[in-house]
Amino acid sequence: MDSELVDIVFVVVTGLIAYHGITYRDKEGNPNWVHMLFGTIALLYCLTILGQDVLDLF
């Protein structure tokens, strides 16, 4: 499998996980800190791979 394709799939998947984790709210509208934590970790990995491997910025 092509390395660039794997990087793009990784960025998309971690981006979706980050979006879900950061925007998740319970039935009362309160954010869950665990979802926020893992969402920000996923966002960090998403932006790191996007910058290093896909866009070749670093």
C-alpha positions as CSV (number, residue, x, y, z in Angstrom):
1,M,0.0,0.0,0.0
2,D,1.3,3.5,-0.8
3,S,2.7,5.4,2.1
4,E,1.0,8.7,1.1
5,L,-2.4,7.0,0.9
6,V,-1.9,5.6,4.4
7,D,-1.0,9.1,5.7
8,I,-4.1,10.6,4.1
9,V,-6.3,7.9,5.6
10,F,-4.7,8.4,9.0
11,V,-5.3,12.2,8.8
12,V,-8.9,11.7,7.9
13,V,-9.6,9.1,10.6
14,T,-7.9,11.0,13.3
15,G,-9.6,14.2,12.2
16,L,-13.0,12.6,12.5
17,I,-12.1,11.2,15.9
18,A,-10.9,14.7,17.0
19,Y,-14.1,16.3,15.7
20,H,-16.2,13.8,17.6
21,G,-14.2,14.1,20.8
22,I,-14.1,17.9,20.9
23,T,-17.8,18.5,19.9
24,Y,-19.3,15.6,22.0
25,R,-22.0,16.7,24.6
26,D,-24.1,14.5,26.9
27,K,-27.9,14.7,27.1
28,E,-27.8,17.7,29.3
29,G,-25.4,19.6,27.0
30,N,-22.3,19.2,29.1
31,P,-18.9,18.2,27.6
32,N,-17.2,15.1,28.8
33,W,-13.6,15.6,29.8
34,V,-12.5,12.2,28.6
35,H,-13.9,12.9,25.1
36,M,-12.2,16.3,25.1
37,L,-8.9,14.8,26.2
38,F,-8.8,12.1,23.5
39,G,-10.2,14.5,20.9
40,T,-7.3,16.9,21.5
41,I,-4.8,14.1,21.4
42,A,-6.3,12.9,18.1
43,L,-6.1,16.5,16.8
44,L,-2.5,16.7,17.8
45,Y,-1.6,13.5,15.8
46,C,-3.8,14.6,12.9
47,L,-2.0,18.0,12.6
48,T,1.4,16.4,13.1
49,I,1.1,13.9,10.3
50,L,-0.6,16.4,8.1
51,G,2.3,18.9,8.5
52,Q,5.2,16.4,8.4
53,D,4.2,13.7,5.9
54,V,1.4,15.0,3.8
55,L,2.3,18.7,3.3
56,D,6.0,18.2,4.0
57,L,6.2,21.4,6.1
58,F,8.6,20.2,8.8
